[in-house]
Structure formats: C-alpha cells, structure tokens
Amino acid sequence: MSQQSTQTTTGGSSEKIDKAVIRIAIVVVLGAIMSILDTTVVSVAQNTFQTEFHTSAANAAWTATGYTLALAAVIPLSSWAAARFGTRKIYLISIVLFVLGSVLCALAWNIGSLVAFRMLQGAGGGMLMPVGMMILTRAAGPERVGSVMAVLGIPMLLGPILGPILGGLLIEYASWHWIFLINLPIGILAFIYSYVTLPGGEETSKPTFDFVGLLLLSPGLAIFLYGVSESNAAGTFLTAKVLIPMAVGAVLIIAFVFHSLRGKNPLLDLHLFRNKTLRWAVITMTLFMIAFFGAMLLFPQYFIGVRGESTLMAGLLVAPQGLGAMVTMPIAGRMTDQIGPGKFVLGGIVLIVAGMTTFVFLGADTSYWLLCSALFVMGLGMGMTMMPIMSAALATLTADKVADGSTLMNVVQQAAASIGTAVISVILASHLKSSPTSGMAILSNTDPKTYDKLAGAQQVPATPPHEWFESAANAFGDTFIVAVVLIAITFLPSLMLPRKRIANSDASSAPVAMH
C-alpha cells in the first residue's frame, strides 16, 4: 500500500474530493445506512412483535432498547480497537457481526431470542459509525472534512425518516422478517465493496487496554441509558426503576471521568476537551441531538395518533424534512471547509426554530401543506447544522487524535439522542394525562385499527368526539414548545464555533488520502 499525503494548502484544487475519497465515502455510507436504518425501522414493528410472539408492549420495546444499549456499550471500544487491529479490519468485522445479527433476528422464535439477536446487531452496528468516521476523516484530510461529513450526514438525517417508511412497506407487503433480511444483500455488498476499496497493510499499534475504563464507561453508559429508556414505559422520571439505574450509571460515568483524566492511555481521551473548538462543538451537538431526536419522535405520532394516518403515510408526510436537508447539506459541507462552520450552524438553528414553531400551534385539522412546508424549512436548517458541528469537532484534530475524537462524538450522539427521546416522550405523556378531555391519551396513542377493535368491544366511543382530537393536538403543540426552546438554547454555544476557515495546527500529521 502506498500513501500520498493530502496537500493542505489553500489552493482550490486541494479541497476537491478525489475519486479515492469518494470510493471510501461510499464504503462508510453503506455501513451507516444499515446501522441507522435499523435503529428506526423496528419502531413500526412493535405491534407486530406483540402479536407474533404473544408478548407485552414492554417486552416488545426491548427489541429497540437492547439494540441501543449494545450500541452504547460497544462505541467506547472503537478508538482502542481501531488502533490495535486497524480500521479496515474492525470495519469488516463490524459488518459481519451486524449482518449475522440481522439474519438471526429474522429467524427468532420468541421475543427473548429476538432481543438477544438485536443486541448482537448492536454490537456490530456500534462500531460502524465511529470507525467509518475515522476512515473518512483520515482519507479526506482536515481541509475537506466538512465536505465528506456532508456525505456521511445524509444517512444520519434520512435514517429516522426513511426507517419508518421502509418498515411500514416491508411489514405491509412482505413480513416482519424482511425488516431484518433486507440487511443481508446490503451487508454483502458493503462487505465486498469495503474489502476491495479499503487498503490493507494499515499500520497498527499495541496500546495499553484500559480494562478499568471499560468496566466503568461501557456498563455506565448502558445502565444509565437503560434507566432513561424505562421512563418511556413509566411515563415519568420520578420512579425507582428509572432513577436507580440512572444514578448507578451516572456514578460509573463520573468515576470514569476521574479515571480518564488521571490515566495515561484511557479508553476515551477526555483531554480532548482542552481543544476549545471541540469542546464547544460537543456542547452544541449534545443540545441539538436532544432536541432533534425528541422532535423526530413527535411528528409521526401526531400524524398517526391525531390525524389517523397509516405508518407509511406518516413517514411520507415527514419526508419533506429529509428533502430539505438534502438541498443544504452538500452546500453547507463544501462551504464549511472554506468559511468555517459557525455561520452555517447559526443560520440552520434559526431555520429549525422557524419551522418547528409552526408545530407549536397544532390543531386537529392543521393544513398538511403548512406542516410539510414547515418540515421542509426545518430540513434546510438541519442540513446546515449537524454535519458542520461534527466538522468543527474533528477538523482541528491531528491524525493520532481523530480516532478518539470520532469515538467521543459518537458516544455523545448516542447518549443525547436517547435522553432527548425519553424526555420528550415523558413530557408528551404528561400533557396527555393532564388534559381534562377523557380518553384523549387512548386516542393519541392508538392506531385506527386498534381503536376500531376497542370500539367494537364498547371500550371507547364508536366515533371519537372531535374534542379528543383537538385536545391531543394541543398536547403535541405544548410538547413542541419544549423542543423549540431546546433548539433555541443551542444557539448560545454555537456562537462559540469558528466563523472562519479552520486551520489545522499540525498539517504535517494530518489525515492522509489512501490510494
């Protein structure tokens, strides 16, 4: 294998994405598509799992929770594993584990086996994103990190939108097995393409393995996020089954922080927070992910629960958000490399707030044209926000710190997304329960077919009163106020992001393009 150092001059030619980097970007996008889609596609199959395996909603929810916990436990290992065995080998192994877990999920015979195989999926999928980011960032170099991050951002933003659509199609026209089997052809293609494209002979090292850090951080994250996820079922954070695991997880994570700051070769290098740009990027990303993933939960629930749409139609109604992101993301990625991320992030947050404010005034019959237009505006903002934040975090890092930076950002994303989903879910449930309208919570959380069955059993009115729908819409609108406020708060730390071209302080040891 030969390596050619990426030139980091200010000349325009050095910033063009060459064919070698594009081929590597395709590798990473294929892996990201599998991992991110499977995070969301299972959400539409929860009722199907209950029916097929004769289990409760709480047990079925573990098909999502188990996957998330496995991701959280494995991500911290990414930096060490990449240094010890090489990014190419770890990436290929991750694809194999993910595809193996997918096939086994399709063959599951009860809910317990399905949850176990979902965790195997998560063990593979957990390293796909951070290791993929390492590969892509090193290949592109610091001068072009914004452009390549825009490519990686497409599946990150479209996954939550396309996942429910794909899941609904496969369940409706095939069977639930295919939401997992679909990963088999994609995985085989990704493995072959990665094997051929990613160069071998990568230099590796033998870093000291931080066993203490592993025993603190991975279980700490998993236990903490387990407690967070339990708040969805409980409808509140103020219960022992939520607070106890959250407290135990937090103690382990805090202990890891002290251990990491004192250790020489920690599992996750927290000394990176000395980098001012990365520090503000992490803070901005945390707040943004909490608000973004929390709001993403509300859109399909409103369309299904209040407007009576099918899962497939709800996914299609949310699609304008993805279309908006696809318009601005390539532009923002390319321009971020030239003028810095700060201006785009600030503008993106303004657009998101403007679009999301429309949902604060939701009614039972709000125009779909208005809502889809607002979603498109939000998408324009999201395309200008997420990847420039990521670029700001990684562009100032030298080659030997890219792995740690990528792992850190993925840990932050996973934790923040889980917290955002839980917080918004609990707030929505609280608004539904506190409404004076009887039966509204049942309506807003029940699909039309299930409601018809309840009506046949005379458990609910045959024709729901219009007041139910209006009250449910108001509850969603009140919850969106929280999401808007969280997004608006993100504006403050984003003021600290660079608003001019980021110059890497160590160009000589910057990532290299591999040929």
C-alpha positions as CSV (number, residue, x, y, z in Angstrom):
1,M,0.0,0.0,0.0
2,S,1.2,3.5,-0.8
3,Q,0.1,6.6,0.9
4,Q,0.0,10.1,-0.5
5,S,-0.2,12.9,1.9
6,T,-3.1,15.2,1.3
7,Q,-2.0,18.7,0.5
8,T,-3.4,21.3,2.9
9,T,-2.6,24.4,1.0
10,T,-5.2,27.0,0.4
11,G,-5.4,26.2,-3.2
12,G,-8.8,25.3,-4.5
13,S,-7.5,22.1,-6.1
14,S,-6.5,20.6,-2.7
15,E,-10.1,20.9,-1.5
16,K,-11.7,18.9,-4.3
17,I,-12.8,15.4,-3.3
18,D,-10.9,13.0,-5.5
19,K,-12.1,9.6,-6.7
20,A,-10.2,7.7,-3.9
21,V,-12.0,9.6,-1.2
22,I,-15.4,9.3,-2.9
23,R,-14.9,5.5,-3.1
24,I,-14.1,5.4,0.7
25,A,-17.1,7.7,1.3
26,I,-19.4,5.1,-0.4
27,V,-18.0,2.4,1.9
28,V,-18.8,4.4,5.0
29,V,-22.3,5.5,3.8
30,L,-23.2,1.8,3.1
31,G,-22.3,0.9,6.7
32,A,-24.1,4.0,8.1
33,I,-27.3,3.2,6.2
34,M,-27.5,-0.3,7.7
35,S,-26.8,0.9,11.3
36,I,-29.0,4.0,11.3
37,L,-32.0,2.5,9.4
38,D,-32.1,-0.4,11.9
39,T,-32.3,2.0,14.8
40,T,-35.6,3.3,13.5
41,V,-37.1,0.6,11.3
42,V,-38.0,-1.5,14.3
43,S,-40.1,1.2,15.8
44,V,-43.0,0.5,13.4
45,A,-42.9,-3.2,14.1
46,Q,-43.7,-3.1,17.8
47,N,-47.4,-4.0,17.5
48,T,-46.4,-6.8,15.1
49,F,-43.9,-8.2,17.6
50,Q,-46.6,-8.2,20.3
51,T,-48.9,-10.2,18.0
52,E,-46.4,-12.6,16.6
53,F,-44.7,-13.5,19.9
54,H,-47.8,-13.1,22.1
55,T,-45.9,-10.7,24.4
56,S,-46.5,-7.4,26.1
57,A,-45.6,-3.9,24.8
58,A,-42.9,-3.6,27.4
59,N,-41.2,-6.8,26.3
60,A,-41.5,-5.9,22.6
61,A,-39.9,-2.5,23.4
62,W,-36.7,-4.3,24.4
63,T,-36.1,-5.0,20.7
64,A,-35.3,-1.3,20.5
65,T,-33.8,-0.9,23.9
66,G,-31.5,-3.8,23.7
67,Y,-30.1,-2.6,20.4
68,T,-29.5,0.9,21.9
69,L,-27.8,-0.5,25.0
70,A,-25.5,-2.7,22.9
71,L,-24.5,0.4,20.8
72,A,-23.7,2.4,23.9
73,A,-21.6,-0.4,25.4
74,V,-19.5,-1.0,22.2
75,I,-18.9,2.5,20.9
76,P,-16.3,3.4,23.6
77,L,-14.1,0.4,22.4
78,S,-13.9,1.9,18.9
79,S,-10.8,4.0,19.3
80,W,-8.7,1.3,21.0
81,A,-9.9,-1.4,18.6
82,A,-9.0,0.7,15.6
83,A,-5.5,1.4,16.9
84,R,-4.9,-2.2,17.9
85,F,-6.3,-4.0,14.8
86,G,-6.7,-1.3,12.2
87,T,-9.8,0.5,11.0
88,R,-10.2,-1.8,7.9
89,K,-10.3,-5.0,9.9
90,I,-12.6,-3.6,12.6
91,Y,-14.9,-2.2,10.0
92,L,-15.2,-5.5,8.1
93,I,-15.7,-7.4,11.4
94,S,-18.5,-5.0,12.4
95,I,-20.3,-5.5,9.1
96,V,-20.1,-9.3,9.6
97,L,-21.5,-9.1,13.2
98,F,-24.3,-6.8,12.1
99,V,-25.4,-8.9,9.2
100,L,-25.1,-12.1,11.3
101,G,-27.3,-10.5,13.9
102,S,-29.8,-9.4,11.3
103,V,-30.2,-12.9,9.8
104,L,-30.6,-14.4,13.3
105,C,-33.2,-11.7,14.1
106,A,-35.3,-12.9,11.1
107,L,-35.0,-16.5,12.5
108,A,-36.0,-15.5,16.0
109,W,-38.5,-18.0,17.6
110,N,-39.6,-15.9,20.6
111,I,-39.2,-12.4,22.0
112,G,-36.3,-13.3,24.1
113,S,-34.2,-14.7,21.2
114,L,-35.1,-11.6,19.1
115,V,-33.9,-9.2,21.8
116,A,-30.6,-11.3,22.2
117,F,-30.0,-11.2,18.4
118,R,-30.8,-7.4,18.3
119,M,-28.1,-6.9,20.9
120,L,-25.7,-8.8,18.6
121,Q,-26.7,-6.5,15.8
122,G,-26.0,-3.5,18.1
123,A,-22.5,-5.0,18.9
124,G,-21.7,-4.8,15.2
125,G,-23.5,-1.6,14.4
126,G,-22.0,0.3,17.4
127,M,-18.6,0.5,15.7
128,L,-19.8,1.1,12.1
129,M,-20.3,4.8,12.6
130,P,-17.3,5.8,14.7
131,V,-14.8,3.7,12.8
132,G,-16.4,4.8,9.5
133,M,-15.9,8.4,10.6
134,M,-12.2,7.7,11.4
135,I,-11.7,6.2,7.9
136,L,-13.4,9.0,6.1
137,T,-11.8,11.8,8.1
138,R,-8.3,10.4,7.7
139,A,-8.8,9.9,4.0
140,A,-10.1,13.4,3.3
141,G,-7.8,15.4,5.5
142,P,-8.7,18.4,7.7
143,E,-9.2,20.8,4.8
144,R,-12.0,18.7,3.3
145,V,-13.6,17.3,6.4
146,G,-16.8,19.4,6.0
147,S,-17.4,18.1,2.5
148,V,-17.0,14.4,3.5
149,M,-19.0,14.8,6.6
150,A,-21.9,16.2,4.5
151,V,-21.8,12.9,2.6
152,L,-21.9,10.9,5.9
153,G,-24.7,13.2,7.2
154,I,-27.2,12.1,4.5
155,P,-27.9,8.6,6.1
156,M,-27.8,10.2,9.6
157,L,-30.6,12.6,8.8
158,L,-32.6,10.4,6.4
159,G,-32.4,7.3,8.6
160,P,-35.1,8.4,11.1
161,I,-37.3,9.4,8.2
162,L,-36.8,6.5,5.8
163,G,-36.8,3.9,8.5
164,P,-40.5,4.0,9.4
165,I,-41.4,4.2,5.6
166,L,-39.3,1.2,4.8
167,G,-40.5,-0.7,7.9
168,G,-44.1,0.0,7.0
169,L,-43.7,-1.1,3.4
170,L,-41.9,-4.4,4.3
171,I,-44.4,-5.3,7.1
172,E,-47.4,-4.5,5.0
173,Y,-46.4,-6.1,1.7
174,A,-43.9,-8.8,2.9
175,S,-43.5,-9.8,6.5
176,W,-41.7,-8.6,9.6
177,H,-38.8,-10.9,8.9
178,W,-37.8,-8.6,6.0
179,I,-37.1,-5.6,8.1
180,F,-34.0,-7.7,9.1
181,L,-33.4,-9.7,6.0
182,I,-33.1,-6.5,3.9
183,N,-29.7,-6.1,5.6
184,L,-28.4,-9.3,4.1
185,P,-27.9,-8.0,0.5
186,I,-26.9,-4.6,1.7
187,G,-24.4,-6.1,4.1
188,I,-22.9,-8.5,1.5
189,L,-22.5,-5.5,-0.9
190,A,-20.9,-3.4,1.8
191,F,-18.5,-6.1,2.9
192,I,-17.3,-6.9,-0.7
193,Y,-17.0,-3.2,-1.6
194,S,-15.2,-2.4,1.7
195,Y,-12.8,-5.3,1.3
196,V,-11.9,-4.2,-2.2
197,T,-11.8,-0.5,-1.6
198,L,-10.2,-0.1,1.8
199,P,-6.4,-0.7,1.5
200,G,-4.7,-3.4,3.6
201,G,-1.4,-3.2,5.3
202,E,-2.5,-0.5,7.7
203,E,-0.1,0.4,10.5
204,T,-1.3,-0.6,13.9
205,S,0.0,-0.2,17.4
206,K,-0.4,-2.1,20.7
207,P,-2.0,0.5,23.0
208,T,-2.5,-0.5,26.6
209,F,-6.0,-1.7,27.0
210,D,-7.8,0.3,29.7
211,F,-9.7,-2.5,31.5
212,V,-10.7,-0.2,34.4
213,G,-12.1,2.3,31.9
214,L,-14.0,-0.4,30.1
215,L,-15.6,-1.7,33.3
216,L,-16.6,1.9,34.2
217,L,-17.7,3.5,30.9
218,S,-19.4,0.8,28.9
219,P,-21.6,-0.5,31.7
220,G,-22.1,3.0,33.0
221,L,-23.5,4.2,29.6
222,A,-25.7,1.1,29.2
223,I,-27.1,1.2,32.7
224,F,-27.7,5.0,32.5
225,L,-29.5,4.7,29.1
226,Y,-31.5,1.8,30.4
227,G,-32.9,4.0,33.2
228,V,-33.6,6.7,30.6
229,S,-35.5,4.3,28.4
230,E,-37.5,3.0,31.3
231,S,-39.0,6.5,31.7
232,N,-40.9,5.9,28.4
233,A,-42.9,3.0,29.9
234,A,-43.2,4.7,33.3
235,G,-44.3,8.0,31.8
236,T,-42.2,9.8,34.4
237,F,-38.6,10.1,35.6
238,L,-39.7,10.1,39.3
239,T,-39.8,6.4,39.9
240,A,-37.3,4.0,41.4
241,K,-36.9,1.8,38.2
242,V,-35.8,5.0,36.4
243,L,-33.8,6.9,39.0
244,I,-31.8,4.0,40.4
245,P,-30.2,2.8,37.1
246,M,-29.7,6.4,36.0
247,A,-27.9,7.1,39.3
248,V,-25.8,4.0,39.2
249,G,-24.9,4.7,35.6
250,A,-24.1,8.3,36.4
251,V,-21.8,7.3,39.2
252,L,-19.9,4.9,36.9
253,I,-19.6,7.5,34.2
254,I,-18.3,10.1,36.7
255,A,-15.8,7.6,38.1
256,F,-14.6,7.0,34.5
257,V,-14.1,10.8,34.0
258,F,-11.7,10.9,37.0
259,H,-10.0,7.7,35.9
260,S,-9.6,9.0,32.3
261,L,-8.1,12.3,33.4
262,R,-5.5,10.6,35.5
263,G,-4.7,7.6,33.3
264,K,-2.0,7.6,30.5
265,N,-3.9,5.6,27.9
266,P,-7.6,5.9,28.8
267,L,-10.4,4.1,26.9
268,L,-11.7,7.6,25.9
269,D,-9.3,10.5,25.9
270,L,-11.2,13.3,27.8
271,H,-8.1,15.6,27.5
272,L,-9.6,16.4,24.0
273,F,-11.8,18.9,25.8
274,R,-8.8,21.1,26.1
275,N,-9.4,21.8,22.5
276,K,-11.7,24.8,22.6
277,T,-13.4,24.2,19.2
278,L,-14.1,20.5,20.0
279,R,-15.4,21.4,23.5
280,W,-18.0,23.9,22.1
281,A,-18.9,21.5,19.3
282,V,-19.6,18.8,21.8
283,I,-21.8,21.1,23.9
284,T,-23.7,22.3,20.8
285,M,-24.1,18.7,19.5
286,T,-25.5,17.5,22.8
287,L,-28.2,20.1,23.0
288,F,-29.0,19.7,19.3
289,M,-29.3,15.9,19.4
290,I,-31.6,16.0,22.5
291,A,-34.0,18.5,20.7
292,F,-33.7,16.9,17.2
293,F,-34.4,13.3,18.2
294,G,-37.0,14.3,20.7
295,A,-38.9,16.3,17.9
296,M,-38.4,13.4,15.4
297,L,-40.5,11.2,17.8
298,L,-43.4,13.7,17.8
299,F,-44.0,14.1,14.1
300,P,-45.1,10.5,13.2
301,Q,-47.0,10.1,16.5
302,Y,-49.1,13.2,15.6
303,F,-49.9,12.1,12.1
304,I,-50.8,8.6,13.3
305,G,-52.5,9.3,16.6
306,V,-54.3,12.5,15.9
307,R,-54.8,12.5,12.1
308,G,-55.4,8.8,11.8
309,E,-52.8,8.2,9.1
310,S,-51.1,4.9,8.5
311,T,-47.4,4.4,9.4
312,L,-46.4,4.5,5.7
313,M,-48.3,7.8,5.1
314,A,-46.9,9.3,8.3
315,G,-43.4,8.5,7.0
316,L,-44.2,10.1,3.7
317,L,-45.5,13.2,5.4
318,V,-42.3,13.6,7.3
319,A,-40.2,13.1,4.1
320,P,-40.0,16.9,3.2
321,Q,-37.7,17.3,6.2
322,G,-35.2,14.9,4.6
323,L,-35.6,16.6,1.2
324,G,-34.8,20.0,2.7
325,A,-31.7,18.5,4.4
326,M,-30.5,17.1,1.0
327,V,-30.7,20.5,-0.5
328,T,-28.5,22.3,2.0
329,M,-26.2,19.6,3.3
330,P,-23.8,19.3,0.3
331,I,-23.6,23.1,0.1
332,A,-23.0,23.6,3.8
333,G,-20.4,20.8,3.8
334,R,-18.4,22.3,0.9
335,M,-18.7,25.9,2.2
336,T,-17.8,24.9,5.8
337,D,-14.3,23.9,4.6
338,Q,-13.9,27.4,3.2
339,I,-15.5,29.8,5.7
340,G,-15.9,27.7,8.9
341,P,-18.9,26.0,10.5
342,G,-20.2,28.8,12.8
343,K,-22.2,30.8,10.2
344,F,-24.0,27.8,8.8
345,V,-24.9,26.4,12.3
346,L,-26.3,29.7,13.4
347,G,-28.4,30.1,10.2
348,G,-29.5,26.5,10.4
349,I,-30.7,26.9,14.0
350,V,-32.8,29.9,13.0
351,L,-34.4,27.9,10.2
352,I,-35.2,25.0,12.5
353,V,-36.7,27.2,15.1
354,A,-38.8,29.0,12.5
355,G,-40.1,25.7,11.0
356,M,-40.7,24.0,14.3
357,T,-42.6,26.9,15.8
358,T,-45.4,26.1,13.3
359,F,-46.0,22.9,15.2
360,V,-46.5,24.8,18.5
361,F,-49.9,25.8,17.1
362,L,-51.0,22.4,16.0
363,G,-54.7,21.7,15.7
364,A,-56.7,18.6,14.8
365,D,-57.1,19.7,11.2
366,T,-54.0,21.9,10.5
367,S,-53.2,22.0,6.8
368,Y,-50.8,19.4,5.6
369,W,-49.4,21.9,3.1
370,L,-48.4,24.2,6.0
371,L,-46.9,21.3,8.1
372,C,-45.0,19.8,5.2
373,S,-43.6,23.3,4.3
374,A,-42.5,23.8,7.9
375,L,-40.8,20.4,7.8
376,F,-39.0,21.3,4.6
377,V,-37.8,24.6,6.3
378,M,-36.6,22.5,9.3
379,G,-34.8,20.2,6.9
380,L,-33.0,23.1,5.3
381,G,-31.8,24.1,8.8
382,M,-30.8,20.5,9.8
383,G,-28.7,20.2,6.6
384,M,-26.8,23.3,7.7
385,T,-26.4,22.2,11.3
386,M,-25.5,18.6,12.2
387,M,-22.5,18.0,9.9
388,P,-20.9,21.4,10.3
389,I,-20.9,20.8,14.1
390,M,-19.2,17.4,13.5
391,S,-16.7,19.0,11.2
392,A,-15.9,21.7,13.8
393,A,-15.1,18.9,16.3
394,L,-12.8,16.9,14.0
395,A,-11.2,19.4,11.7
396,T,-8.8,20.7,14.3
397,L,-7.6,17.3,15.4
398,T,-4.3,15.7,14.3
399,A,-4.2,12.3,12.8
400,D,-3.4,10.5,16.0
401,K,-6.4,12.1,17.8
402,V,-9.1,11.5,15.1
403,A,-10.0,8.1,16.5
404,D,-10.5,9.4,20.0
405,G,-12.5,12.4,18.6
406,S,-14.7,10.2,16.5
407,T,-15.5,7.9,19.4
408,L,-16.2,10.8,21.7
409,M,-18.7,12.4,19.3
410,N,-20.5,9.1,18.7
411,V,-20.8,8.5,22.5
412,V,-22.2,12.0,22.9
413,Q,-24.7,11.5,20.0
414,Q,-26.0,8.1,21.3
415,A,-26.5,9.4,24.8
416,A,-28.0,12.7,23.8
417,A,-30.4,11.0,21.3
418,S,-31.6,8.6,23.9
419,I,-32.1,11.3,26.5
420,G,-34.0,13.5,24.0
421,T,-36.3,10.7,23.0
422,A,-37.1,9.9,26.7
423,V,-37.5,13.5,27.8
424,I,-39.9,14.4,25.0
425,S,-41.9,11.2,25.5
426,V,-42.4,11.8,29.2
427,I,-43.4,15.4,28.6
428,L,-45.9,14.4,25.9
429,A,-47.4,11.7,28.2
430,S,-47.7,14.2,31.0
431,H,-49.6,16.7,28.8
432,L,-51.9,13.9,27.5
433,K,-52.7,12.7,31.1
434,S,-53.2,16.2,32.4
435,S,-55.8,17.1,29.8
436,P,-59.3,17.4,31.0
437,T,-60.6,15.6,27.9
438,S,-61.4,12.0,28.8
439,G,-59.9,9.3,26.6
440,M,-57.5,11.6,24.7
441,A,-54.4,9.6,25.8
442,I,-56.0,6.4,24.4
443,L,-56.8,8.1,21.1
444,S,-53.4,9.7,20.5
445,N,-51.5,6.5,21.3
446,T,-53.8,4.1,19.4
447,D,-53.7,3.3,15.7
448,P,-57.1,3.3,13.8
449,K,-57.4,-0.5,13.5
450,T,-56.8,-1.0,17.2
451,Y,-59.3,1.8,18.0
452,D,-61.9,0.1,15.9
453,K,-61.4,-3.1,17.9
454,L,-61.8,-1.2,21.2
455,A,-64.9,0.4,19.8
456,G,-66.3,-3.0,18.9
457,A,-65.8,-4.1,22.5
458,Q,-67.6,-0.9,23.6
459,Q,-64.5,0.3,25.5
460,V,-64.4,3.6,23.6
461,P,-67.0,5.5,21.6
462,A,-67.6,4.2,18.1
463,T,-66.9,7.7,16.7
464,P,-64.3,9.7,18.7
465,P,-65.5,13.1,19.6
466,H,-63.7,16.0,17.8
467,E,-62.7,17.4,21.2
468,W,-60.4,14.3,21.7
469,F,-58.5,15.1,18.5
470,E,-58.3,18.8,19.3
471,S,-57.0,18.2,22.8
472,A,-54.5,15.6,21.6
473,A,-53.2,18.1,19.0
474,N,-52.9,20.8,21.8
475,A,-50.9,18.3,23.9
476,F,-48.5,17.8,21.0
477,G,-48.2,21.6,20.4
478,D,-47.4,22.2,24.1
479,T,-44.7,19.5,23.9
480,F,-43.2,21.1,20.8
481,I,-42.7,24.3,22.8
482,V,-40.1,22.4,24.8
483,A,-38.4,21.2,21.7
484,V,-38.3,24.7,20.2
485,V,-36.8,26.1,23.5
486,L,-34.1,23.4,23.4
487,I,-33.2,24.2,19.8
488,A,-33.1,27.9,20.6
489,I,-30.8,27.3,23.6
490,T,-28.4,25.5,21.1
491,F,-27.9,29.0,19.6
492,L,-25.8,30.1,22.6
493,P,-22.9,27.5,22.4
494,S,-23.0,27.7,18.6
495,L,-21.9,31.3,18.9
496,M,-18.5,29.9,20.0
497,L,-18.0,27.8,16.9
498,P,-15.4,29.2,14.4
499,R,-16.9,31.6,11.8
500,K,-13.9,31.5,9.6
501,R,-11.8,28.8,7.9
502,I,-10.4,26.2,10.4
503,A,-6.7,25.9,10.1
504,N,-5.3,22.6,11.4
505,S,-2.5,23.2,13.8
506,D,-0.5,20.1,12.7
507,A,-0.8,19.7,8.9
508,S,2.2,17.5,8.7
509,S,0.5,14.8,10.7
510,A,-2.9,15.5,9.3
511,P,-5.1,12.6,7.9
512,V,-3.9,11.2,4.6
513,A,-5.7,10.1,1.5
514,M,-5.2,6.4,0.8
515,H,-4.8,5.1,-2.7
